Amino acid sequence: MGLVSTSYLSKTLDASNRKTWTFSTWLKNTSRINDDQVIFANSYAASSANFFFIGIRDDHELQVQGYTDGAQKINIRPSRKLLDATSWYHLVVRCDTTQSTAANRFRFYINGEDAETSFSANTIPDQNQDLGINMNVDHRVGNFAGLNRNFYGLLAHTHFADGQSYAPSTFGETDSTTNEWKAKLSPSVNYGTNGFFLKYENASNFGADSSGQSNNMATSGTFRQDTDTPSNNFCTLDKHQGYGFSDPGGSNLIDHSGTAFLGTSGSFHGVNSTMMMSDGKWYAEFKPASPNTQAVGTAISIQKNGTHANRRWRFEGNTAFPGKETGSNGCEAISYQPMTGTPDLVDDGGGGTVNYGVQASANDIIMMAVDLTSATSKIWFGKNGTWFNAPGTSNVGNPATGANPGLSFAKGDEFWGINVGTVNHSSTNYYIYCNFGRGCFGTTAVSSGNADGNSQGIFEYAVPTGFYAICTKNIKSYG
C-alpha cells in the first residue's frame, strides 16, 4: 500500500493490555524525507499526558517515544539508520514490560535481526509499566496527530498482536534458496482483543482486518494499491545517486513515491534508477509534466554502470546528461531529449546525435523499450502509444519484432540503468514522472491496466511482446 501525503488508517481501540504487545510491518521508505515520520501511534496530542508513537526520525533512526500520566516512560532510538530507500525492511517492535530484565522489555528487529546494537537514546520503561498503546483512544497507522507527522512510503503485511510478545520469526523466515528474509504470508498469531492484520489487498477497503477479530480500520486521505511488494521490488529513482539536492539523499527533489523527479529553476539535476540490467528486454514510461523546451531541458537516458556517463549527472552545464559522455570506450550512455522542437537521441560515445521522433508537450507519455539481449543492443522511444519512425525514415519502430530502432549500440559486458534529468535555466520548476510498472505517474494512477507478458507491472500503454517491467521478479528471470 502506498500512503499519499496525509493519508492514514485509524480505529479507536478498546482498553486492553498496555504492557504486552507486538507490532510488525514491512515498509519501503521511498521518500527518505528529511522530516520525522510515524508508522503507528495513538492519537493523543504531543502535549497530552499519554501519547505514544513508533516512527522514523529526520536523521533516519527508528524511534519509540511515549508519556504516561505526564511523565516520559520510554524513549528508545537504536543507532542503526534506515538509509536504504530502494529496498523493503521488515520491522518488528516487541513490547513486554513485565520482563524482569530491562533490555527485554522493549526490542526492535530489522529483517529478523536485533536492531539494538547501540543507541542514541535508551530510556527503557520500568517493569510492569503501562504505555500508551491499547488505551481506549484512536490509534493510527501512518499518522501521529499530536505532531502532525505521517509516513510517506509503502507498507505491507502490518500486524498488531494485543497481549503477545512475538519474535520476528513469527512473521518472517529466511528463504532457503536466496538466504533472504521473507514474509510468512499466513503466520500463526494470537491477535487478542485489539489485534489486526492489514494485508492492503482490497483496493476499496485498505483498512480491512484479516486477523479474524473484525478490527477494521477507517481510511483517511488518498491511498494507492501498489505493485511494489516485499516479494517483488520495483525500480524507483535512487536518492543515493542524484545531484543538485539540498541533502545527500536527494529527498527534496524526489517525491514520496520515488518515481517523480523535480528539476528546480536555475539549476542542474539528475538521478539514476535503483536497478540495472545486463540482459533482457525492458519497458518504462515517462511523463514530463512541464513544457521544458530548452535545448537540453529534459533528458531520459540509459547509462552503463562503472563509466563516466554513470556519474555525468554530477556535472553542471548544458552537457550535464549521460549521452554527452565522449569517452574512448565507445557507447556509455544514450540520452533522449523529447521536449525540444527537433528531439534528439544523443550518444557522443558512439552513434553521435540523430533527430528522432516528434516533439512532446507537457503531460505526454514517453514510452521507452530497450533490448539488451545481444552484443548489438537497441533502443526505441515513442509517444502516447505510437512508436517513432527510425531516424530519417518512414519506417515505424517495432520493439516486438526488433525492427527500426532509434539507435543500435554496443552493449559491452556491464549493467545498464536509467537516468532522468533536467538542465533548467528558466524560473519554472519541472517535473518528470516515471512509471517503471507501479501503475502511476507520481500520485496519479494510469487510466489503463497493461501488464507485461509475465503479468507484472501496470502501464498506460501495451507493453511490447517480450519486454518487461523493471522489477526483481523479471530481473531474476530475464535480466
C-alpha positions in Angstrom: 0.0 0.0 0.0 1.2 3.5 -0.8 0.5 6.3 1.6 -0.1 9.6 -0.2 0.6 12.9 1.7 -1.5 12.9 4.9 -3.3 9.5 4.4 -3.7 7.2 7.4 -5.7 4.4 8.9 -7.5 4.8 12.2 -9.5 2.9 14.8 -10.5 3.6 18.4 -9.3 0.6 20.4 -10.8 -0.9 23.5 -8.9 -0.6 26.7 -6.7 -3.6 26.8 -3.2 -4.9 27.6 -0.9 -1.8 27.9 2.1 -3.9 29.0 2.5 -6.6 26.3 2.0 -6.4 22.6 3.8 -6.8 19.2 3.8 -4.6 16.1 5.1 -5.9 12.8 5.1 -4.4 9.3 7.0 -4.4 6.1 7.9 -0.9 4.9 9.7 0.7 2.0 10.9 4.2 2.9 10.9 5.5 -0.7 10.8 9.2 0.4 13.7 9.1 2.8 12.3 12.6 3.6 14.2 14.9 5.9 11.3 15.0 8.4 10.1 12.9 11.2 7.7 10.1 10.1 5.3 8.0 12.1 4.3 4.4 11.4 2.0 3.6 14.3 0.7 5.8 17.2 -2.2 6.6 19.5 -3.8 9.9 18.6 -3.2 11.9 21.8 -1.6 15.3 21.2 2.1 15.6 22.0 1.2 17.9 24.9 -1.0 15.1 26.3 -0.1 13.1 29.4 -0.4 9.8 27.4 1.0 9.9 23.9 2.9 7.1 22.2 4.4 6.6 18.7 6.7 4.4 16.6 8.4 6.3 13.9 11.5 7.2 11.8 13.3 10.4 12.7 14.6 13.0 10.3 18.1 11.5 10.8 16.6 8.1 9.6 16.9 6.4 13.1 14.0 4.5 14.4 12.3 6.0 17.5 9.7 5.0 20.0 8.6 7.6 22.5 5.8 7.7 25.0 4.5 9.6 28.0 2.2 8.1 30.7 0.4 10.3 33.2 2.5 13.3 32.1 5.9 11.6 32.5 8.2 10.2 29.8 8.3 6.4 30.3 10.0 5.4 27.1 12.4 7.0 24.5 14.4 4.5 22.6 16.4 5.2 19.4 18.6 2.4 18.0 21.6 4.0 16.2 21.0 1.9 13.1 19.7 4.2 10.3 17.2 3.1 7.7 19.0 4.8 4.8 18.1 2.4 2.0 15.3 4.0 0.0 15.5 1.2 -2.6 14.5 -1.9 -0.6 11.9 -3.3 1.8 12.5 -3.5 5.5 10.7 -5.8 8.0 10.2 -4.0 11.3 9.2 -5.8 14.4 8.6 -3.9 17.7 8.2 -6.1 20.7 6.9 -4.8 24.0 6.6 -6.7 27.3 7.2 -4.5 30.3 6.5 -7.5 32.7 10.0 -8.7 32.0 12.4 -8.5 34.9 15.4 -7.9 32.6 15.2 -4.3 31.5 16.7 -5.0 28.0 13.9 -7.5 27.2 11.0 -5.0 27.9 11.2 -3.3 24.5 13.0 -4.7 21.5 13.4 -3.7 17.8 14.2 -6.1 14.9 15.0 -5.3 11.3 14.8 -8.1 8.8 14.8 -10.7 11.5 17.9 -9.3 13.3 18.3 -7.4 16.5 18.5 -3.7 15.7 19.6 -2.7 19.1 23.4 -2.9 19.0 23.8 0.7 20.1 21.6 3.6 21.0 21.2 7.3 20.5 18.7 7.3 23.3 17.7 4.4 25.6 15.0 5.3 28.2 13.6 1.8 29.0 10.2 1.6 30.7 10.0 0.4 34.3 8.9 -3.2 35.0 5.1 -3.5 34.6 4.8 0.0 33.2 1.6 0.7 31.3 2.3 2.5 28.0 0.0 4.4 25.6 -0.8 1.6 23.2 -4.1 -0.2 23.9 -5.7 2.7 25.6 -9.3 3.4 24.7 -8.4 6.1 22.2 -8.0 6.5 18.5 -4.9 4.6 17.1 -3.4 5.3 13.7 -1.3 3.6 11.1 0.7 6.2 9.1 0.0 9.2 11.3 0.6 10.8 14.7 -2.0 13.6 15.2 0.0 15.0 18.2 2.8 16.3 16.0 1.1 16.2 12.6 3.5 13.5 11.4 2.9 11.0 8.7 4.5 8.1 6.9 5.3 8.7 3.2 6.4 5.3 2.0 4.9 1.9 1.3 3.5 -0.6 3.8 2.7 -4.3 3.5 1.5 -7.0 5.9 1.0 -5.0 9.0 0.3 -6.9 12.2 -0.7 -5.8 15.7 -0.9 -8.6 18.4 -2.6 -7.5 21.6 -1.3 -9.3 24.7 1.6 -11.2 23.0 5.3 -10.6 22.6 6.4 -12.3 19.4 9.8 -12.8 18.0 10.4 -11.8 14.3 10.4 -15.5 13.3 6.6 -15.4 13.9 6.2 -13.1 10.9 9.2 -13.8 8.7 11.7 -16.5 7.8 14.9 -17.0 5.8 14.4 -18.2 2.2 16.3 -21.5 1.9 17.3 -20.7 -1.7 18.2 -17.0 -1.7 19.0 -16.7 2.0 16.9 -13.5 2.1 14.4 -12.6 4.8 10.9 -13.0 3.6 7.4 -12.7 4.9 5.3 -15.5 6.3 2.0 -14.9 4.4 -0.2 -16.8 7.0 1.6 -16.6 10.3 0.3 -18.3 13.4 -0.7 -15.3 15.6 -3.0 -14.8 18.6 -4.2 -11.3 17.9 -6.1 -10.7 21.1 -8.8 -8.1 21.7 -7.4 -5.2 19.7 -5.2 -7.1 17.2 -5.3 -6.7 13.5 -3.7 -7.9 10.3 -3.7 -5.5 7.4 -2.9 -7.0 4.0 -3.9 -4.0 2.0 -5.2 -6.3 -0.8 -8.7 -4.8 -1.1 -8.3 -1.6 -3.1 -11.8 -0.4 -2.0 -11.0 -1.0 1.7 -7.4 -0.7 2.7 -8.3 -0.9 6.4 -9.8 -4.4 6.1 -8.7 -6.6 9.0 -7.7 -10.2 8.1 -6.9 -11.3 11.7 -10.4 -12.7 12.3 -11.0 -10.1 15.0 -13.0 -7.8 12.8 -10.9 -4.8 13.8 -11.3 -3.0 10.5 -9.7 0.5 10.3 -11.2 3.6 8.8 -9.3 5.3 5.9 -8.5 9.0 5.7 -6.9 10.6 2.7 -5.7 9.0 -0.6 -4.3 5.5 -0.9 -2.8 3.6 -3.7 -2.6 -0.2 -4.1 1.0 -0.7 -5.3 2.6 -3.4 -7.4 5.8 -2.9 -5.4 5.8 -5.5 -2.6 8.4 -7.2 -0.4 8.3 -10.3 -2.7 8.6 -8.2 -5.9 10.6 -5.0 -5.5 10.1 -2.4 -8.3 12.6 0.0 -9.7 12.4 3.6 -8.4 14.7 6.7 -8.6 17.7 6.3 -6.3 18.1 9.1 -3.7 21.7 7.9 -3.2 22.5 8.7 -6.9 21.3 12.1 -7.6 22.8 15.6 -8.0 21.8 19.1 -7.1 19.8 18.1 -4.0 19.7 20.0 -0.7 20.8 16.9 1.2 22.9 13.8 0.3 19.8 11.7 0.0 18.1 14.0 -2.5 14.8 13.7 -0.6 13.7 17.3 -1.5 13.7 16.7 -5.3 12.2 13.2 -5.5 8.6 12.7 -4.4 7.4 10.3 -1.7 6.7 7.5 -4.2 10.3 7.6 -5.5 9.0 7.9 -9.1 8.8 11.7 -9.7 11.8 14.0 -10.2 11.8 17.7 -9.8 14.2 20.0 -11.6 14.1 23.3 -9.9 14.6 26.7 -11.5 18.0 27.8 -12.4 19.7 24.5 -11.5 21.1 21.3 -13.0 19.7 18.0 -11.6 19.9 14.3 -12.5 19.2 11.0 -10.8 19.8 7.3 -11.6 17.4 4.4 -11.2 17.8 1.9 -8.4 18.0 -1.2 -10.7 20.3 -2.1 -13.6 20.1 -4.9 -16.1 22.8 -6.8 -18.1 20.4 -8.8 -20.4 16.7 -8.9 -21.3 14.2 -6.6 -22.8 12.8 -3.7 -20.7 9.9 -1.2 -20.9 9.2 2.0 -19.0 7.1 5.2 -19.4 7.8 8.8 -18.6 5.6 11.9 -18.3 7.3 15.3 -18.4 4.8 17.4 -16.5 6.0 20.8 -17.6 7.0 22.2 -21.1 10.8 22.4 -20.7 11.6 23.1 -24.3 15.1 24.4 -23.8 17.9 22.8 -25.8 18.8 20.2 -23.2 15.9 20.9 -20.7 14.7 17.4 -20.2 16.6 14.1 -20.8 15.6 10.5 -20.5 18.7 8.2 -20.6 20.1 4.8 -20.3 23.7 4.6 -18.9 26.3 1.9 -18.4 27.5 1.1 -14.9 31.0 1.8 -13.9 31.6 4.5 -16.5 31.9 8.3 -16.5 28.4 8.5 -18.0 27.0 6.8 -14.9 28.1 9.8 -12.9 27.7 12.6 -15.5 24.7 13.9 -13.6 27.2 15.3 -11.2 28.3 17.9 -13.7 26.8 21.3 -14.2 26.1 23.0 -17.5 24.5 22.2 -20.9 26.3 18.8 -21.1 25.0 17.5 -17.7 23.3 14.4 -19.1 24.7 10.9 -19.7 24.6 10.8 -23.5 27.2 13.6 -23.7 29.9 11.4 -22.4 32.6 11.0 -25.1 35.0 8.5 -23.5 37.3 6.3 -25.6 35.4 3.2 -24.6 32.6 3.7 -27.0 28.9 4.0 -26.0 28.5 4.7 -22.3 25.0 6.2 -22.4 22.2 7.3 -24.7 20.0 10.3 -23.9 16.7 11.3 -25.5 15.5 14.9 -25.4 11.8 14.7 -26.0 10.7 18.3 -25.4 12.8 20.2 -27.9 11.4 21.3 -31.3 13.5 18.6 -33.1 14.0 15.9 -30.4 17.4 14.3 -30.4 18.9 10.9 -29.5 22.4 11.6 -28.2 25.3 9.1 -28.0 28.5 11.1 -28.1 30.5 7.9 -27.3 29.4 6.1 -30.4 26.3 6.9 -32.5 26.5 10.7 -32.3 23.4 12.8 -32.3 20.4 12.0 -34.5 17.0 13.7 -34.9 14.3 11.3 -33.6 10.6 11.4 -33.1 8.0 14.2 -32.6 8.2 16.9 -30.0 6.4 16.1 -26.8 4.2 18.5 -24.9 3.6 18.7 -21.1 1.8 15.5 -19.9 2.5 13.5 -23.0 3.6 10.0 -22.1 7.0 8.9 -23.5 7.5 5.1 -24.0 10.9 3.5 -23.9 11.9 0.0 -24.9 15.5 -1.3 -24.5 16.7 -4.6 -25.9 19.9 -5.9 -24.2 19.7 -9.5 -25.4 22.6 -9.2 -27.9 26.0 -7.5 -28.1 24.5 -5.0 -30.5 21.6 -3.7 -28.4 18.7 -1.5 -29.4 16.5 1.3 -28.0 13.2 2.7 -29.1 11.1 5.7 -28.0 7.5 6.6 -28.7 4.8 9.0 -27.6 1.2 8.4 -26.4 1.0 4.8 -27.7 2.8 5.3 -31.0 6.4 4.2 -31.6 8.6 6.7 -33.6 9.9 6.0 -37.0 13.6 5.1 -37.3 15.6 8.3 -37.7 15.5 9.8 -41.2 13.0 7.2 -42.5 9.3 6.5 -42.6 9.8 3.0 -41.1 7.8 2.7 -37.9 9.7 1.3 -34.9 8.6 -2.1 -33.7 10.3 -3.3 -30.5 8.3 -6.6 -30.5 10.0 -7.6 -33.8 13.2 -5.7 -33.2 12.6 -3.5 -36.3 13.6 0.1 -36.9 15.1 1.2 -33.5 16.0 4.7 -32.7 19.6 3.6 -32.2 21.7 0.4 -32.1 24.6 0.4 -29.7 27.4 -1.9 -28.4 26.2 -3.2 -25.0 29.6 -4.3 -23.7 29.7 -6.6 -20.6 28.3 -4.2 -18.0 24.9 -3.5 -16.4 22.7 -0.7 -17.8 20.3 1.6 -15.8 18.1 4.6 -16.4 18.7 8.2 -15.7 16.3 11.2 -15.8 17.5 14.8 -15.6 16.8 18.5 -16.3 19.1 21.3 -17.2 17.0 24.2 -16.2 17.8 27.9 -16.9 14.3 29.3 -16.5 12.3 30.5 -13.5 9.9 27.5 -13.6 10.2 24.1 -11.9 9.9 21.0 -14.0 8.7 17.5 -13.0 9.5 14.2 -14.8 7.2 11.3 -13.7 8.4 7.8 -14.2 6.3 4.6 -14.4 8.5 1.6 -14.0 5.4 -0.6 -13.7 3.9 0.7 -10.4 0.8 2.0 -12.3 1.2 5.7 -11.5 2.8 8.9 -12.5 3.6 10.4 -9.1 0.3 10.1 -7.2 -1.9 9.8 -10.3 -2.9 6.3 -11.4 -2.7 5.4 -15.0 -6.0 5.2 -16.8 -5.3 1.8 -18.4 -4.1 -1.5 -16.9 -1.5 -3.1 -19.2 0.8 -5.7 -17.7 3.8 -7.3 -19.3 4.0 -10.8 -20.6 5.0 -12.1 -17.2 1.8 -10.5 -15.7 4.0 -7.8 -13.9 3.5 -4.1 -13.8 0.7 -1.7 -14.7 1.3 0.6 -17.6 -0.7 3.2 -19.6 0.2 1.6 -23.0 0.6 -2.0 -24.1 4.0 -3.5 -23.3 5.7 -4.8 -26.5 5.8 -8.6 -26.7 8.9 -9.9 -25.0 9.6 -6.7 -23.0 9.2 -6.5 -19.2 8.7 -4.1 -16.3 11.9 -3.5 -14.3 11.3 -5.4 -11.0 13.1 -8.1 -9.1 10.9 -11.0 -10.4 11.6 -10.1 -14.0 15.3 -9.4 -13.5 15.6 -12.8 -11.9 14.0 -14.4 -14.9 15.2 -12.2 -17.8 17.9 -9.8 -16.7 
